[in-house]
């Protein structure tokens, strides 16, 4: 177990600030708003200590991840490393917790196998190296069953010893998890309800079991109620993103809506998504890899073959089966360019627990029958498949993917390099005009790259505009984010600034130049990605 956790930590922490390269706007908005909270007690819009949601990018996001960032930023400041470190550590904790849950539900071998498979799982690795609030979804969805086991509820193979006090804490913790990423709010209540239902015979036979299960349910409902109330009374705020992406149209009848939801649910079990293509968003995910590596399929089939006969007599088998059936629950209601990897990750651990169960039980079955040669042969073949698949993913993720233009531009590597070059040369009186062409919320990237002072953000002039469904920042302080047709009037105004004020422009090649560039950012294809101009005499500098 120590070796598995060490490998999980190494794979999630090494070069964390460089892989993935750059900074995505979803990471930046979390990092910047957490920084504002840490320094001023308010998010970037001035809302004091938001609990249910905070406005970001034009939508409203969950706040739980923001608060996990605060201690890391208090120690390490505002940067890419601290933006991703909570996700990486949560990933390591998920691996360790998966081992504990697998052991308590089945046996130590199942726990170790599930933890090992999770430690090297490409989907979980990528999530653990990304400062998105969804990155901790597997942990938040594993904590409720772990808490129920800790409270002594009869979910596993060990004799149930229900404790009402622990059950109350477990219920409150499970409800607190729902304050995270929206997919958790769909998956966890469904899982908690399913677990309580499929284990009825086990806990109903025990007086203390009935009491513990009852107080767990009450505590969970009490903790969840404020969040549910907000969804009912303020759906246009807390549920804004969901309303923008329903898998149905407002005019669709109920039958059509139900059919669309069922179709999306069923597609999650198709081999194309699971083992071949995965999420089609190439900026967020390594292309050419399924949601799960293909070597898990035989392990999962073996797990199912052994699990199904145990459904009637073993609560743990019913709990795991329910979790696997529910795995797509977080991604059935909303549209995406494909099935959504982050939303589907709510059910990632149950899928790997099933595979770990299949590996452990198959090995045990072969050992009991003295088929050691067969066990060695199958184990070697499985190990070779795991090693080959892991090497292929590692090479793609660490070597090939950073050179892909979609990743390079989607994660604003060019803008970060431009700001790093420009930062030591900026004078407080200088003005900077940056193109938003080919960028997503560039102002957030600049704020993080400059480790900007939130007090300045609130004190200086700033202009935000809602374009369609999304917010767009045209200006904060001395920084402007303007398309080519928006610049002439601002340039005329800025030229009337004090004589010592310089005007810097960060433009794309092909946009109207402002003389000779004083610097350029060269992309992975060898061509200029951004050009930096300074109004006034300057010498050429190549980044």
C-alpha positions as CSV (number, residue, x, y, z in Angstrom):
1,X,0.0,0.0,0.0
2,X,2.9,2.4,0.8
3,X,4.4,1.7,-2.6
4,X,1.0,2.3,-4.4
5,X,0.5,5.6,-2.5
6,X,4.1,6.7,-3.3
7,X,3.6,6.0,-7.0
8,X,0.3,7.8,-7.0
9,X,2.0,10.8,-5.3
10,X,4.9,10.9,-7.8
11,X,2.6,10.7,-10.8
12,X,0.5,13.5,-9.5
13,X,3.1,15.9,-8.1
14,X,6.1,15.7,-10.5
15,X,6.2,18.8,-12.8
16,X,2.7,19.7,-11.6
17,X,3.1,23.3,-12.7
18,X,4.2,22.3,-16.2
19,X,2.0,19.3,-17.1
20,X,-0.4,20.2,-18.4
21,X,1.4,23.2,-19.9
22,X,0.0,26.7,-19.3
23,X,-3.1,27.6,-17.4
24,X,-6.7,27.0,-18.4
25,X,-9.3,29.6,-17.7
26,X,-11.3,27.2,-15.5
27,X,-8.2,26.8,-13.3
28,X,-7.5,30.6,-13.4
29,X,-11.0,31.6,-12.3
30,X,-10.8,29.3,-9.3
31,X,-7.3,30.5,-8.4
32,X,-8.1,34.2,-8.7
33,X,-11.4,34.1,-6.8
34,X,-9.8,32.1,-4.0
35,X,-7.0,34.7,-3.9
36,X,-9.6,37.4,-3.6
37,X,-11.2,35.6,-0.8
38,X,-8.0,35.1,1.0
39,X,-6.9,38.7,0.8
40,X,-10.3,40.5,1.1
41,X,-12.9,38.1,2.2
42,X,-14.9,38.5,-1.0
43,X,-14.8,36.9,-4.5
44,X,-14.0,39.0,-7.6
45,X,-17.5,40.4,-7.8
46,X,-17.4,41.6,-4.2
47,X,-19.6,38.9,-2.7
48,X,-18.6,38.2,0.9
49,X,-17.7,34.5,1.6
50,X,-20.1,32.9,-0.9
51,X,-21.4,29.5,0.2
52,X,-23.6,28.0,-2.5
53,X,-22.2,29.5,-5.7
54,X,-20.0,32.4,-7.0
55,X,-20.3,34.1,-10.3
56,X,-17.5,33.2,-12.7
57,X,-17.1,33.5,-16.5
58,X,-20.8,34.3,-16.8
59,X,-22.1,31.2,-14.9
60,X,-22.2,30.3,-11.2
61,X,-19.8,27.8,-9.8
62,X,-19.6,25.7,-6.7
63,X,-17.5,27.1,-3.9
64,X,-16.1,24.1,-2.1
65,X,-13.0,23.9,-4.2
66,X,-12.3,27.6,-3.6
67,X,-12.0,27.1,0.1
68,X,-9.7,24.1,-0.3
69,X,-7.3,26.5,-2.2
70,X,-7.1,29.0,0.6
71,X,-4.5,27.3,2.9
72,X,-2.3,26.4,-0.1
73,X,-2.3,30.0,-1.4
74,X,-1.7,31.3,2.2
75,X,1.5,29.3,2.2
76,X,2.6,29.4,-1.4
77,X,0.9,32.4,-3.0
78,X,-1.0,32.7,-6.2
79,X,0.5,30.6,-9.0
80,X,-0.1,27.5,-11.1
81,X,1.4,25.2,-8.5
82,X,-1.0,26.2,-5.7
83,X,-3.9,26.2,-8.1
84,X,-3.3,22.5,-8.8
85,X,-1.8,21.1,-5.6
86,X,-5.2,20.5,-3.8
87,X,-6.4,18.4,-6.7
88,X,-3.1,16.4,-6.7
89,X,-3.3,15.7,-3.0
90,X,-7.0,14.9,-3.2
91,X,-6.0,12.4,-6.0
92,X,-3.5,10.7,-3.7
93,X,-6.0,10.6,-0.9
94,X,-8.6,9.0,-3.2
95,X,-6.2,6.2,-4.0
96,X,-5.6,5.5,-0.3
97,X,-9.3,5.7,0.5
98,X,-10.2,3.4,-2.4
99,X,-7.9,0.8,-0.8
100,X,-9.6,1.2,2.5
101,X,-13.1,1.0,1.1
102,X,-12.2,-2.0,-1.0
103,X,-10.8,-3.8,2.0
104,X,-13.8,-3.0,4.2
105,X,-16.3,-4.0,1.6
106,X,-14.6,-7.1,0.3
107,X,-11.0,-8.0,1.3
108,X,-7.5,-6.5,1.4
109,X,-6.6,-7.9,-2.1
110,X,-9.6,-6.1,-3.7
111,X,-8.6,-2.8,-1.9
112,X,-5.0,-3.1,-3.1
113,X,-5.9,-4.0,-6.7
114,X,-8.4,-1.1,-6.9
115,X,-5.9,1.4,-5.5
116,X,-3.2,0.3,-7.8
117,X,-5.5,0.6,-10.8
118,X,-6.6,4.0,-9.7
119,X,-3.1,5.2,-9.1
120,X,-2.1,4.8,-12.7
121,X,-5.5,5.5,-14.3
122,X,-5.2,8.1,-17.1
123,X,-8.5,9.8,-16.4
124,X,-7.8,10.2,-12.7
125,X,-4.2,11.3,-13.4
126,X,-5.3,14.0,-15.7
127,X,-8.0,15.2,-13.3
128,X,-5.5,15.2,-10.4
129,X,-3.2,17.5,-12.3
130,X,-5.8,20.2,-13.1
131,X,-7.1,23.0,-10.9
132,X,-10.7,22.6,-11.9
133,X,-13.3,22.2,-9.2
134,X,-14.3,18.9,-10.8
135,X,-10.9,17.5,-10.2
136,X,-11.9,16.3,-6.7
137,X,-15.2,14.7,-7.8
138,X,-13.9,11.1,-7.4
139,X,-12.9,11.9,-3.8
140,X,-16.2,13.6,-3.0
141,X,-18.2,10.7,-4.4
142,X,-16.1,8.1,-2.5
143,X,-16.3,9.8,0.8
144,X,-20.0,9.1,1.5
145,X,-19.7,5.2,1.3
146,X,-16.5,5.5,3.2
147,X,-18.2,7.5,5.9
148,X,-21.0,5.0,6.1
149,X,-18.5,2.2,6.5
150,X,-16.8,4.2,9.2
151,X,-20.1,4.6,11.0
152,X,-20.6,0.9,11.1
153,X,-23.4,0.6,8.6
154,X,-23.6,-2.8,7.0
155,X,-22.1,-2.1,3.6
156,X,-19.2,-4.5,3.8
157,X,-17.9,-8.0,4.7
158,X,-17.1,-7.1,8.3
159,X,-19.6,-7.5,11.1
160,X,-21.8,-4.4,11.3
161,X,-21.3,-2.3,14.4
162,X,-23.5,0.8,13.8
163,X,-22.8,3.9,15.9
164,X,-25.4,6.6,15.9
165,X,-22.9,9.4,16.7
166,X,-20.7,8.5,13.8
167,X,-23.7,8.0,11.6
168,X,-24.7,11.7,12.2
169,X,-21.2,12.9,11.3
170,X,-21.2,10.6,8.2
171,X,-24.5,12.0,7.1
172,X,-23.3,15.6,7.5
173,X,-20.0,14.8,5.7
174,X,-21.9,13.2,2.8
175,X,-24.1,16.2,2.5
176,X,-21.1,18.6,2.5
177,X,-19.7,16.7,-0.5
178,X,-22.7,17.8,-2.5
179,X,-21.6,21.4,-2.2
180,X,-18.9,20.6,-4.8
181,X,-19.1,20.1,-8.5
182,X,-22.7,19.8,-9.8
183,X,-22.2,16.2,-11.0
184,X,-21.6,15.3,-7.3
185,X,-25.0,16.7,-6.4
186,X,-26.7,14.2,-8.8
187,X,-24.5,11.2,-8.1
188,X,-24.1,11.3,-4.3
189,X,-27.8,11.6,-3.3
190,X,-28.7,8.8,-5.8
191,X,-25.9,6.6,-4.4
192,X,-26.8,7.3,-0.7
193,X,-30.4,6.4,-1.4
194,X,-29.5,3.3,-3.4
195,X,-27.1,2.1,-0.6
196,X,-29.7,2.5,2.0
197,X,-32.3,0.6,-0.1
198,X,-30.1,-2.3,-1.1
199,X,-28.8,-2.8,2.4
200,X,-32.3,-2.7,4.1
201,X,-32.3,-6.4,5.1
202,X,-28.9,-6.0,6.7
203,X,-29.5,-2.9,8.8
204,X,-33.2,-3.6,9.5
205,X,-32.3,-6.8,11.4
206,X,-30.2,-4.8,13.9
207,X,-31.9,-2.3,16.4
208,X,-28.7,-0.2,16.4
209,X,-28.6,-0.6,12.6
210,X,-32.1,0.9,12.2
211,X,-31.2,3.8,14.6
212,X,-27.8,4.5,12.9
213,X,-29.3,4.4,9.4
214,X,-32.2,6.6,10.4
215,X,-30.0,9.3,11.9
216,X,-27.6,9.1,9.0
217,X,-30.5,9.7,6.6
218,X,-31.8,12.6,8.7
219,X,-28.3,14.2,9.0
220,X,-27.8,13.9,5.3
221,X,-31.1,15.4,4.5
222,X,-30.6,18.3,6.9
223,X,-27.2,19.1,5.4
224,X,-28.5,18.9,1.9
225,X,-31.6,20.9,2.5
226,X,-30.1,24.4,2.2
227,X,-28.5,23.5,-1.2
228,X,-31.7,21.9,-2.5
229,X,-33.6,25.0,-1.3
230,X,-31.3,27.2,-3.3
231,X,-31.8,25.1,-6.4
232,X,-35.5,25.4,-6.1
233,X,-35.8,29.1,-5.2
234,X,-32.8,30.4,-7.3
235,X,-32.4,28.1,-10.3
236,X,-31.4,30.9,-12.6
237,X,-28.4,31.5,-10.4
238,X,-27.1,28.3,-8.9
239,X,-28.3,26.2,-11.8
240,X,-27.5,28.7,-14.6
241,X,-24.9,26.5,-16.3
242,X,-27.2,23.5,-16.2
243,X,-30.0,25.4,-17.7
244,X,-27.7,26.5,-20.6
245,X,-26.9,22.9,-21.5
246,X,-30.0,20.7,-21.0
247,X,-30.1,17.7,-23.3
248,X,-33.6,18.8,-24.3
249,X,-35.2,22.0,-25.7
250,X,-37.7,24.0,-23.7
251,X,-40.4,23.0,-26.1
252,X,-39.7,19.2,-25.9
253,X,-42.5,17.1,-24.3
254,X,-41.7,15.0,-21.2
255,X,-41.4,11.8,-23.3
256,X,-38.7,13.4,-25.5
257,X,-36.8,14.7,-22.5
258,X,-36.9,11.2,-20.9
259,X,-35.7,9.6,-24.1
260,X,-32.8,11.9,-24.4
261,X,-31.7,11.3,-20.8
262,X,-32.0,7.5,-21.2
263,X,-30.0,7.6,-24.5
264,X,-27.2,9.6,-22.9
265,X,-27.2,7.2,-19.9
266,X,-26.9,4.1,-22.1
267,X,-24.1,5.6,-24.2
268,X,-21.9,5.7,-21.1
269,X,-21.7,1.9,-21.2
270,X,-20.7,1.8,-24.9
271,X,-17.1,0.5,-25.5
272,X,-16.4,3.6,-27.7
273,X,-16.6,6.0,-24.8
274,X,-15.3,3.6,-22.1
275,X,-12.3,2.2,-23.9
276,X,-11.6,4.0,-27.2
277,X,-12.5,7.7,-27.5
278,X,-13.5,9.1,-24.1
279,X,-14.3,12.9,-23.9
280,X,-13.7,14.6,-27.2
281,X,-12.4,17.9,-25.6
282,X,-8.8,17.8,-26.7
283,X,-7.8,20.8,-24.6
284,X,-8.9,19.1,-21.4
285,X,-8.0,15.5,-22.2
286,X,-5.3,13.5,-24.0
287,X,-6.8,12.6,-27.4
288,X,-7.1,9.0,-28.4
289,X,-7.7,7.5,-25.0
290,X,-11.0,6.1,-23.6
291,X,-12.5,7.0,-20.2
292,X,-10.9,3.8,-19.1
293,X,-7.9,1.8,-20.4
294,X,-8.9,-1.2,-22.4
295,X,-7.0,-3.6,-20.2
296,X,-9.7,-3.1,-17.5
297,X,-12.4,-4.8,-19.6
298,X,-11.5,-8.4,-18.9
299,X,-11.0,-7.6,-15.2
300,X,-14.4,-5.9,-15.1
301,X,-16.1,-8.8,-16.9
302,X,-14.6,-11.2,-14.4
303,X,-15.7,-9.0,-11.5
304,X,-19.3,-8.9,-12.9
305,X,-19.3,-12.7,-13.3
306,X,-18.3,-13.2,-9.7
307,X,-20.4,-10.3,-8.3
308,X,-23.7,-11.2,-9.8
309,X,-24.2,-14.6,-8.0
310,X,-23.4,-12.8,-4.7
311,X,-26.1,-10.1,-5.1
312,X,-28.7,-11.9,-3.1
313,X,-26.7,-12.8,0.0
314,X,-24.0,-10.1,0.2
315,X,-24.7,-6.4,0.9
316,X,-21.3,-5.3,-0.4
317,X,-22.1,-6.9,-3.8
318,X,-25.4,-5.0,-4.0
319,X,-23.7,-1.7,-3.0
320,X,-21.0,-2.0,-5.7
321,X,-23.5,-3.1,-8.3
322,X,-25.7,-0.1,-7.5
323,X,-22.7,2.3,-7.7
324,X,-21.7,0.9,-11.1
325,X,-25.3,1.2,-12.5
326,X,-25.4,4.8,-11.2
327,X,-21.9,5.8,-12.6
328,X,-23.3,8.0,-15.4
329,X,-25.8,9.8,-13.1
330,X,-23.8,13.0,-13.1
331,X,-23.7,13.3,-16.9
332,X,-27.2,12.4,-18.1
333,X,-28.9,15.8,-18.1
334,X,-26.5,18.1,-19.9
335,X,-25.1,18.4,-23.3
336,X,-21.4,18.4,-24.3
337,X,-19.5,17.9,-27.5
338,X,-19.4,14.2,-26.4
339,X,-20.0,12.4,-23.2
340,X,-18.4,14.5,-20.5
341,X,-15.4,13.1,-18.7
342,X,-15.5,15.3,-15.7
343,X,-19.2,14.7,-15.0
344,X,-18.8,10.9,-15.6
345,X,-15.9,10.8,-13.1
346,X,-18.4,10.7,-10.3
347,X,-18.6,7.0,-11.0
348,X,-14.9,6.4,-11.8
349,X,-14.0,4.7,-8.5
350,X,-16.9,2.2,-8.6
351,X,-15.8,1.1,-12.1
352,X,-12.2,0.6,-10.8
353,X,-13.4,-1.2,-7.7
354,X,-15.3,-3.6,-9.9
355,X,-12.0,-4.2,-11.9
356,X,-10.0,-4.6,-8.7
357,X,-12.6,-7.1,-7.4
358,X,-12.3,-9.0,-10.6
359,X,-8.5,-9.1,-10.4
360,X,-8.4,-10.1,-6.7
361,X,-11.2,-12.8,-7.0
362,X,-9.7,-14.3,-10.1
363,X,-6.3,-14.6,-8.6
364,X,-7.8,-16.1,-5.4
365,X,-9.8,-18.6,-7.4
366,X,-6.8,-19.8,-9.4
367,X,-4.6,-20.1,-6.2
368,X,-7.2,-22.2,-4.4
369,X,-7.2,-24.6,-7.3
370,X,-3.5,-24.8,-7.5
371,X,-3.4,-23.3,-10.9
372,X,-0.2,-21.3,-10.2
373,X,1.2,-21.5,-13.7
374,X,-2.1,-20.2,-15.1
375,X,-2.1,-17.4,-12.5
376,X,1.5,-16.5,-13.4
377,X,0.7,-16.5,-17.1
378,X,-2.4,-14.4,-16.8
379,X,-0.7,-12.0,-14.3
380,X,2.3,-11.5,-16.6
381,X,0.1,-10.9,-19.6
382,X,-2.1,-8.4,-17.7
383,X,1.0,-6.7,-16.3
384,X,2.5,-6.3,-19.9
385,X,-0.8,-4.8,-21.1
386,X,-0.9,-2.4,-18.1
387,X,2.7,-1.4,-18.7
388,X,2.3,-0.9,-22.4
389,X,-0.9,1.2,-22.0
390,X,0.6,3.3,-19.2
391,X,3.7,4.0,-21.2
392,X,1.7,5.0,-24.3
393,X,-0.4,7.4,-22.2
394,X,2.7,8.8,-20.4
395,X,4.5,9.5,-23.6
396,X,1.5,11.2,-25.1
397,X,0.7,13.3,-22.0
398,X,4.2,14.4,-21.2
399,X,5.9,14.6,-24.6
400,X,3.4,14.8,-27.5
401,X,0.5,16.7,-25.9
402,X,2.4,19.8,-24.9
403,X,3.4,20.3,-28.5
404,X,-0.2,20.2,-29.8
405,X,-1.4,23.6,-30.9
406,X,-4.9,23.1,-29.5
407,X,-3.4,22.4,-26.0
408,X,-0.8,25.2,-26.4
409,X,-3.4,27.9,-27.2
410,X,-6.2,26.4,-25.2
411,X,-4.1,26.6,-22.0
412,X,-2.7,30.1,-22.9
413,X,0.9,29.1,-22.8
414,X,1.7,31.9,-25.3
415,X,0.0,34.5,-23.1
416,X,1.8,33.3,-20.0
417,X,5.2,33.6,-21.7
418,X,4.3,37.1,-23.0
419,X,3.4,38.3,-19.5
420,X,6.5,36.7,-17.9
421,X,8.6,38.6,-20.4
422,X,6.7,41.8,-20.0
423,X,6.3,41.8,-16.2
424,X,9.8,43.0,-15.2
425,X,9.7,45.8,-17.8
426,X,6.3,47.2,-16.7
427,X,6.2,50.6,-15.1
428,X,3.1,51.5,-12.9
429,X,2.2,54.2,-15.4
430,X,2.4,51.8,-18.4
431,X,-0.7,50.6,-20.3
432,X,-1.1,47.2,-21.8
433,X,-3.5,46.3,-24.6
434,X,-3.9,42.5,-25.2
435,X,-5.8,40.8,-28.0
436,X,-8.5,38.3,-26.9
437,X,-8.2,36.5,-30.3
438,X,-7.8,32.8,-29.8
439,X,-8.0,33.2,-26.0
440,X,-10.6,32.4,-23.4
441,X,-11.0,34.9,-20.6
442,X,-7.4,36.2,-20.9
443,X,-7.8,38.7,-18.1
444,X,-7.9,35.8,-15.6
445,X,-4.6,34.4,-17.0
446,X,-3.0,37.8,-16.6
447,X,-4.2,38.3,-13.1
448,X,-2.8,35.0,-12.0
449,X,0.5,35.4,-13.9
450,X,1.0,38.9,-12.3
451,X,-0.1,37.6,-8.8
452,X,-2.3,40.7,-8.9
453,X,-3.3,42.4,-5.7
454,X,-7.1,42.0,-5.1
455,X,-7.2,45.3,-3.3
456,X,-6.1,47.0,-6.6
457,X,-8.7,45.0,-8.5
458,X,-11.5,46.5,-6.4
459,X,-10.0,50.0,-6.3
460,X,-9.0,50.4,-10.0
461,X,-11.3,51.0,-12.9
462,X,-12.6,47.8,-14.5
463,X,-15.1,47.0,-17.2
464,X,-16.9,43.7,-17.6
465,X,-19.5,43.0,-20.2
466,X,-21.8,40.0,-20.8
467,X,-21.5,38.8,-24.4
468,X,-24.2,36.2,-24.9
469,X,-23.9,33.6,-22.1
470,X,-20.4,34.6,-21.0
471,X,-18.8,37.4,-19.1
472,X,-16.0,39.3,-20.9
473,X,-13.5,41.7,-19.2
474,X,-12.5,44.6,-21.4
475,X,-10.4,46.3,-18.8
476,X,-9.0,46.1,-15.3
477,X,-6.6,48.8,-14.1
478,X,-4.0,49.5,-16.8
479,X,-4.8,46.3,-18.8
480,X,-7.2,46.3,-21.8
481,X,-8.4,43.2,-23.7
482,X,-9.7,44.5,-27.0
483,X,-10.4,43.2,-30.5
484,X,-8.8,45.0,-33.4
485,X,-11.9,47.1,-34.1
486,X,-12.1,48.2,-30.5
487,X,-8.6,49.6,-30.1
488,X,-8.4,52.9,-32.1
489,X,-10.5,54.9,-29.7
490,X,-8.6,53.6,-26.7
491,X,-5.2,54.2,-28.3
492,X,-6.2,57.8,-29.0
493,X,-7.1,58.2,-25.4
494,X,-4.0,56.5,-24.1
495,X,-1.7,58.6,-26.2
496,X,-2.8,61.6,-24.2
497,X,-1.5,59.9,-21.0
498,X,1.6,61.3,-19.2
499,X,4.7,61.5,-21.4
500,X,6.5,58.8,-19.4
501,X,3.7,56.2,-19.9
502,X,4.4,53.5,-22.4
503,X,1.8,51.6,-24.3
504,X,2.5,47.9,-24.8
505,X,0.5,45.8,-27.3
506,X,0.3,42.0,-27.3
507,X,-1.1,41.0,-30.7
508,X,-1.5,37.9,-32.9
509,X,0.5,37.8,-36.1
510,X,-1.7,39.2,-38.9
511,X,-3.4,41.8,-36.7
512,X,-2.6,45.4,-37.5
513,X,1.0,46.0,-36.3
514,X,2.2,49.0,-34.3
515,X,5.7,49.3,-35.8
516,X,8.4,46.7,-35.2
517,X,7.8,44.2,-32.5
518,X,10.1,44.3,-29.5
519,X,9.4,40.7,-28.6
520,X,7.6,37.6,-29.8
521,X,6.4,34.3,-28.4
522,X,7.2,31.3,-30.6
523,X,4.8,28.4,-30.6
524,X,5.6,24.7,-30.7
525,X,5.2,24.8,-34.5
526,X,8.1,27.3,-34.8
527,X,5.9,30.2,-35.8
528,X,5.2,33.3,-33.9
529,X,2.2,32.9,-31.6
530,X,2.2,36.5,-30.1
531,X,4.0,39.7,-31.0
532,X,4.8,42.4,-28.4
533,X,4.9,46.0,-29.4
534,X,5.9,49.1,-27.6
535,X,4.8,52.5,-28.8
536,X,8.1,54.4,-29.0
537,X,11.7,53.4,-29.9
538,X,12.7,49.9,-28.9
539,X,15.2,47.2,-29.7
540,X,14.2,43.8,-31.0
541,X,14.1,41.0,-28.5
542,X,13.3,37.4,-29.2
543,X,11.6,35.4,-26.4
